[in-house]
Amino acid sequence: MERQHIVFIALLAILASGCQQTEALFQQKLIPQAIKEITPIEIITPIDEVVIEELPITVWEYIQQNSQLENYTIDKTTQRYINNHLRDKKLFNRFLENSTFYMFYVIQKLNEAELPVELALVPFIESNYDPFSISPSGAVGLWQFMPSTGRLYDLDKSWWQEDRHDPFLSTDAAVEYFDYLFERFDNDLFHSLASYNAGPTLVESRIKRNIKLNKDSSFANLRLPSQAKSYIPKFVAIYEIISNPEKYDVVLPDIPYTELVERVEINGQVEILAFSDFVGLKPEFVYKLNAGYTKWASAPGEKSIFYIPLDKANLINNDKDIFLKENKINWITHKIKSGDSLWDLARKYDTRVEIIKKINFLEKDLLSINETILIPLSQSDSNNFIPFEVHVVSEGDSLWRIASRYNLSPREIARNNSIETDSVLRIGQQLNIGNKNIHRTIDSKKRTILYSVKQGDNLYRIADLFGVEAKDIKKINNLGDAAIMPGQIIKIIISAF
């Protein structure tokens, strides 16, 4: 016990020899403060740091919240159009649903151009948001571009595609056109809308006329054609219902203000039916999103652009190589008709005259009516030749015997192999037989495609588009004498592989 006491005294001595600060700290630990002297610290989160998650809104709510249209008048004409829409509210709802996969893209483009978002309602007036729409005057697509205006805004047309039908390319062009109109008409919404319908030159001349006569130059006071005068009431009628759905007891379709489709790129040409099968979508739906493709496939070229739903985008992005390997398109047959020329065919199918001549062994530029020739569908090196069928000469073979076997002439086999008809054949020699059997292979690999009938179509026009006979379309669709209607889906069988 005494020893422990000595050790304790020694420890105290060591501690006492330390600095005063260390001693003070030690004593603080030994003697705690009274609880009443401890002041709690209140942690206050600033209000601006509180994160409130916003609920997703619909495209209609976005238009309501961001519209620039104010102080408009609902006159008798506008009220009549409102009543027409309200007569069948379910039909009006389906009418609005047509915009489901396009509206977000349209609003985005309008925002980028700093244009009023309510211009996204214009395609309802022009086409009911139907990309296949064609007017009697030849206006086409969601925005009803005429050919001349389409060319002005780089909307191209070829045998394979019509950009005015493309809902996304035509939207880019329409937004660019409205940007021009707003600048020309001092950002006046109604003047710009009237100009989109009647043409800027006419509207501008009417404005100048009123100014010259010291008259009000607002839209309501302009002397315009009846179609242009009714254009604004149609626009205001749709805008009024969408802005006040409760007032009119209308339930707007739930179209979220978010991206619903994705743009994907695929190298080379793509057959739409095969593409539809691969991504698990109906061909009619794929055509609707990619209405610029007017045939059974995208145009020949380095790449094809497709818009597909977001949930399908990853599938095609991850497996592009598999799809291309299984669905490569290289050739198509064309039956010569009156007026065809090698130059027309080369331009139509995006290839070159010399390639068509080489593949079909054409020594002259003349074509024979009803002759079927083979057309390569791109100018790539891989299509500069055709894989000929090869015959290996065996004992007893002669040029005549081989020709008879393949239903060809000895002269043709000789020509294909750069030999004379009396040349001696060697056992094991390989002879190129030519491409007549390739033609038979093509005919045995016919493709069935689906086509959505457009306004102004008839069987003869559709048959000409796809290079088939009108009677064949009638037969496979059991049409009889029944007329085809816009929006109707019909089957067409083409020869391609």
PyMOL commands that set and color helices and strands:
alter all, ss='L'
color gray80, all
select helices_A, chain A and resi 2-16+20-30+35-37+47-49+59-66+76-86+89-97+103-112+117-127+147-152+167-184+189-198+200-212+219-221+226-243+272-279+283-289+310-318+320-326+342-348+353-359+381-383+399-405+410-416+436-444+459-466+470-476
alter helices_A, ss='H'
color red, helices_A
select strands_A, chain A and resi 261-267+303-309+331-335+372-376+390-392+430-432+446-452+489-495
alter strands_A, ss='S'
color yellow, strands_A
deselect
rebuild
show_as cartoon
